[in-house]
Amino acid sequence: MQWQGESVRKVTGGRRRPAQMKRRAEIGLAPADTHIGEDRRRIIRTYGGNDKVRALRAGFANVTNASNGETKKVKIEKVEENGANPNYVRRNLLTKGAIIKTEIGRARIMSRPGQDGIINALLLE
């Protein structure tokens, strides 16, 4: 678990005396680390009682061809590039901005699989 509240230290390095202690609402969760594989999702209860769908594994992506506006559900083969972290390529992690190899060509992931539970991608020409 991660605490996402305000730091005890100021920018200058001095100590801030907090008016309240840590709260349950300030706790964050570990990243989903969406891998390639058979579909596996988890529903998370978020702040305010809302739901968020986490994609833990995904095998297919909705790939849109921008030139003709056509969208197809295609199988993901592997992760080719990821500007967020080169290590994600070796681990085949799916994140927003990652470039994946699919059956119909290379595509860039436009959605956030760990937040939305689905993978939407845009075909690269």
N, C-alpha and C positions, 0 to 999 in steps of 0.2 A: 504494500500500500504506500501511497505517496501523500504527503501533507502539502496542500496547495494554499496554505494561509500566508499571512504576512510574516516576513523574517523578523527575528529578534534584533538583528543588527541593522543599523542605518547604513546609508551609502558611504558615509564618512568612517564607518567602523565602530561608532559609538553604540551603546546598548539602548534599545528601546524597551520601555516598560509596558507590556501589552495590557490593555484594559480587560481583555477576556482570554481564556485559555483556548486550546484547540477545540474545534467543533467537528461533529460527525459529518456535517455538510461540506467541510473543507477537505475531506479525504478523496483522493483520486485513485483510479485503478491502473493496473499495469497495462501496457499496450497489447492489442489483440494478436499481433504478429501473424497475419494471415498468410498461410502457406498454400501451395498448389496441391490439390488432392480432391477427394470426394467431398461434396458439400457438407459443411458442418457449421451451424450457426448457434449463437447463444443470445438470449434476450436479457438485457440488463435494465434494472430499474434505476432511473436517474433522478436528479434533484427535481422536486416538484411532482413526483409520482409518474413522470413520463417514461416511455420505453425507448430503448436504443437497441438496435440489432447489431451484434458483432459477428462478422464473418471470420471464423477461425480457420476454415479451409474452403477453398473454392476451386472448381475445375473449369468453369465456363465464364465467359465475359460477354456482355452486350456490346458489340463493336459497331460503331456508326461510320459509314463512309460519307465524308463531308461533301464530296463532289456530287453525289446523287441523293443524299439524305436517307439512304437505306440502312437499316439496322438488322444485324444478324446475331444469333446466339452461337458463339464458336468456342471450341476447346482451347484452353491455354496450354501451351507446350512448355515454355520456360520464361524466366525473367532475363532480359538481355542487358538492360541498363537501369540504374537508379541513381539519380542525382543527390538524393537525401543521404545515402550511405552505400559505398561500394560493397560492403560486407553483405548487404541485403541481396545482392545479385547471387553470391555464393550460396546463401541460405534459401533462395527462391521465395523471398518475402514480397507480398503484394502491397504496395502503398500508392498513394496518389502521386502521380508524376512518373511512376515507373514505366519503362518501355518493355512490353511483353511480346513474345513471339507466339502467334496464333496460326490456325490453319489457313487463314486468308491473308496473312502478312503481319507486319509489325504494327503495334498499336500502343498509344499512351493512355494510361489509366487516368480518368478524369474524376472519378468518385473516390470516396474514402471508405475502403472496405471495412476497416475497424470501427467505423462510426455508422455507416449506412447499411452494411450487411449485403451489399451488392456491388458488382464490378461493372462499371460503364467505362468504355474506352473509345478513343477516336483513332481511326485508321490513319497511319502515316503513309504519305505518297513517296 
